[in-house]
Amino acid sequence: MSTIGQAGRTGTGEPAPTLDVDRSDPEYRAWLKDAVRKVQADANRSADTHLLRFPLPERWGIDLYLKDESTHPTGSLKHRLARSLFLYGLCNGWIRPGKPVIEASSGSTAVSEAYFAGLIGVPFIAVMPRTTSPEKIRLIEFQGGRCHFVDDSRTMYEEAAALAGQTGGHYMDQFTYAERATDWRGNNNIAESVYQQLRLERYPEPAWIVATAGTGGTSATIARYIRYMQYDTRLCVPDPENSCFFEGWTTGDPHVACDCGSRIEGIGRPRMEPSFVPGAIDRMMKVPDAASIAAVRALENAIGRKAGASTGTGLWSALKIVAEMVAAGRTGSVVTLICDPGERYLDKYYSDAWLAAQELDIAPYRAAIDTFLAGGAWPE
């Protein structure tokens, strides 16, 4: 087997070609076939994630569902993304035996990518801010990954690309490739799964699907699938505070940015990411962080499940859409996502001390949800 040279980035954003690898080498091809088989087998071993019902008054004639992505082997929606990114990188010849996969992520994507790296036997390095929570570091290391810290989170992308160049590894770059790596036409992507699970329900074609955006890959997959299958479903993408996606979508400016990061882990970005596809989105909502946290507290009361605050961002928007449907006398179904488990955030979104330190008052938003669920009218 040849010694694999260094790989960086080309001017177009594509990984630089590795010139000293003979990709027809039988040893490499045998490794590649086995690696692809292992990644595909992970999906084959896993039953699909559940579609849970959120209780609403029967008289409304509206069904609200939550696609529970927290039941994946690595506990989040990002398990699907990581699987797709690994298949994409392997089949493009970018991921190679013995060379590390590197990602700019301090969250669920890094946990899931570390899992798949371990599955195929390559090293994994997560480039992350030094302030990342110990629990996230623990989860990444538990899956066999290594954490590489930076002092300024804005340098994560460049540091990850540089590290790939230094090690001869592959910078996965989720924020560029998320919308490309997933087969949005089908192949059991999240959108196809939702429609299959709804086929025996009273409203099998949802009026709305609500999906938050971190990379933008999930919203792009769902939106494209809806159009490809010629459904009438609309897609709403809620955006938290300290994220520029909403402004970029409303203004059409691809260069908008904000100075600080989102408090709602897993979603929201300080810049317009390449995988965010504004033209595929029917509607966006700006959601206060306190509303997101109030919504996951209400979710626990309703179905007995804790979830991360990104789930709350989607649920808050889904409930507002349901309220609009009630007010208009429309019936139908609405679908949103449980992105990851709340147990990862007990010291944040479920901590009153953390809320106080962040000066977040969730009481008015919790009261709004309770009032709506009791009477059907959304408080002004």
N, C-alpha and C positions, 0 to 999 in steps of 0.2 A: 504494500500500500504506500502510495506517495506521501511525503510530508506535505501537509496542507498549509498553504501560505496564508498571509494575512488578508482580511476582508474588511473594507470600510464602507463608504457610501460614494456613489457617483453623484454627479451634479444634478441628476434628475430625481434623486431620492432613492433609487434602486440600490440594493447591495452591490458593491463592486464585484466584478467577476473574479473568481479564483482560478488563475491560469495554470497552476501546476497540479491540478487534480484530474486524473483520467477517470471520467465518469462512466466509461465502459468497462472499467476494471471489475472483474467478477466478484472480488471481495467486497468492494464498495456497493455493487448492485445487490448482493446478497444482504448486506447490512440494511440498505435502503428498503428493500422489500419487507424485511422483518420489522423495521421501525414503523412503516406505514400500516402493516398488519396489526401491530400492537395498539396503535392509536385508534384504528377503526374498531378493533375488538373492544376497546373501552366503551364505545357507544353501543356496541352490540350486547354487552353485558348489562347495560343499564336500562331499566324500565324507564319510560318517559316520566317526566315530572308531572305532579298532580295539578289539576285545575280545581281550585277550591271556590266555594260560594261564600260571598259576603252576605249576611242576612239583611234583606230589605223587606219592607212591608209588602205583602202579597198584592194588595190592592193597587200598587203602583204599576204592576205589569212590566217591571224592569228587573233584569237579572244582572248582578255584578259578580265577576269572577276574578280570581287572582291565580296566575300561573306561578306555581311555587318552585322557583329555580334554586331555592336553598337546599333542595334534596339531592343535588348532584354530589358526586364523590368528594369534591373539594368545597362544597357548601355554597356555591353562588352561581349566578347567571354567567360569570366569566369562564366557567368550565367549558361551555359551548364555544366561546370565543377562542380559548386557548387550544382546544382540539382543532378548530378550523385553522388557526395560525400555524400549528405544527404540521398539519397536512400540507398546507400551502408552502411552508418553508422547505419541507422534505421533498415535495414533488417539483419544486423549482430548483432543487439542488443547492439550497442555501444552508441547510442544517446538515452537518457532516460528523462522522464518528470522531469522538474524542475532543471535539471543539465545543466551547460553551455557547449556550443560548443566553442572550443578554436582553433585559427589558427595563425600560424606565417605568417603574411602578412600585408603589409602596402598599398596594392593596390587594384586592381579590384576584386581579389578573396575575400578579406575581405568584400567589399561592397556587393557582391552577397551572400556570406554566411550569413551575417547579415540579409539580406532580407529573406532567407529561415528559419533562426532561428526564426525570427519574425512571419513567416507564421505558424509555428508549435508550437509557444509559449514557446520556450526555450531561455535562455540568450545566448548572443554571446560576446566573448572577442577576440579582435585582438591584438596580440603581435607585436609591431612594433618599429622601431628606433625613438628616441625622435626628430629626424630631419625631420620626415615625414611632407609633406606639409599640411597646414591648410585645403586645399580643400579636400584632401583625408580623413582627420579626419572628416570633416563635412559630407561627403557622408556616411561614416561608421556609424556615430552617427545618421544621418537622417534615416537610416534603422533600428535603434534601438540597434546598437552595442555599445560596450564600448571599449576604447582603453587603452592598457597596454603598457607603454613605457619602452624601454631598452636603455642604453647608447651606447652599442656596438652591431651593427646589427648581428655580428657573433654569438651572444648568443641567438638569437630569438628562435631557435629550442628547445634548452634545457629549456629556460624559459617557453615556451608554454607547454612542457611536464610536467614540475614541477608544473605549475599552474593547469593543469588537475589533477595531483595527490593531490594537496591541496584542490581542490574544489569538487572532485568526478566527474568532467566533462570529456568530450571527446576531446582529441587533434586530430583534423581532419587530419593534416599532409598531405597537398596537394602534397608535393614534393615526398612522398612515394606512395600515393594511386591514384594519377590522372590517371595513365595508367591502373589501375585495376578496377576502379569504373565504367568506361564507357563501355557499351556493344558495342565493336568494330565490331561485326558481323552484326549490323543493329540497329533496334529499333529507327529509326530516329536520329541516330548520325549525326555529321556534314558531314561526308564523304557520307553517304547514301543520305543526303539532297542535296548535291552538284550534285551528279549523277542524281537524280530525276529532279532537276531543269534544267539540261543540256539536257534532253532527246529529246527536240524538236529543239535544236540548230543544226547548220550545222556540228559541231564536238562534238558529245555528250560524247565521251570519251576523256578527256583532255590528252594532251601529258605530262603535268607536273602539279602538285599541289605544291604550295609553302606555307609552314607554319613555322612560327617562333616558338621558344621554350622557355618557362619559366619553367614549370614543365616538359615538354616533353610529357604530356598526349595527347594533340591534334595531334601532329605528329605521336605518336604511334597508336592512333585510326585510323587516315587516312591511314597510311602505312599498318596496319593489314587488314583493310577493302579492300584495293586495292588487296592485295594478296588473301584474302578469296574469293573475287568475280572474281579473275583471270583476272583482267584488265591489260593492258599494260602501264598504267599511271606510271610515276616516281614521287617520292617525293623529293623535295629539302628543306632543313632546313637552312635558313640564321642565322648567329650568329653575335651579335654586338661586339663592343670592350668591354674589361673588362668582358669577359665571357669565360669559359673554355670548353664549349661544343664542339667547333670546334676542339680544340687541342685533347680532349679526343676521338673524333671520328676518327681523322686522325692517331693518334698514337695507339689507342686501349688501352690506359691507363685509368682505371676507377678511378684513384686517383689524377688526375691532379687538380690543384686549382689555383686561382689567388687572389691577395691581396685586390682588390677594387671592388666595385659593379658597375653594368652597369648603364650608364646614360640613356639608352633607357628603360623606365619603362615598366615592365610587362614581359620582356624577358631577357635572359642571366642570368647566375648564376656563383658564384665564386667557385662552386664545381660541380662534376658530380652527379646529383640527381638520386635517385632510379627510378623515373618515366621516365627518359630519356632512350630510347631504341635505341642505336646506330645501332644495326644490322638490324633494319627495315628501315633505311634511305638510300636512293640511292645516295644523293649528299648533301654536305654542302658548304656554301659560308661564308667567313668572310666579313662583311660589315662595313665600317667606319661609325661612328656615324653621321658625317656631311652628308654623302650620304643618310642616313635614313631620316634626317630632310629635305634635299633638295627634296627627293621623296614625302614627304607629302605636301610640298609646291606646287609641280607640280601636285599632285592629286587634290588639291583645285582648281587650275586653270583649270584642265581637266573636273571635274565633279561637282565642286561647293561645295565640302564637306571637312570639316576639319577632320583629324584623328590623333590619337596618333602616336608617332614615331615608335612604333613596326610595325604598318602598313607600314610605309615607308621602314623599313628594308626588309619586304617581297616584297613590290612593286619594290624596286631597283633590287632585285634578279630576280623577274619575268620579268622585262624589259630586263635584261641581257640575260635571257633565250630566250625571244622573238627575241632579236638581233641575237643570235646564230642560231635560226630557220630561220630568214630572210637570213642570210649569207649562210646557207646551202640549201636554196630554199625549205624548208619544210613548210607545212601548218599544222594547228591544233589549239587547244585551250590551254590556260594556266589559272589557277585559283590561286588566292591568297586571303588574308583575310583583311577586315577592323576590327581590333581588338577592338578598343574603340574610342569614339569621341574626336576630338582635342580640344573641349572646356574645357576639363579638364587640358589642358597644355598651355593655352594662355600665361602664365607667363614664359614658358620654351621654347618649340619648335617653338612657333610663336612670340617669343620675340627676337629682334635683340640685346638687351642689355644682355640677358642671353647667347646668342651665343658668344658675345664678351667676357663675363666673363669666359666662358668655353674654349675660344680660338678655336672656331669652325668656319671654313670658308666654307660655303656651296656653294659659287659661282661656283667653278670648277665643282662640282657635278651637280648643276642645269644646267650649260651650257652643260654638257655631255648628260643629259636627253633631253634637247631642241634640241641638234644637232641630236640625235638618232631619235627622233620623226619626225624631219623635213626631214631626209634623209635616215634613215634605217640602218646607219652604227654606230656601237658603237665606240666612240673615244678611241684610245689607250692611 
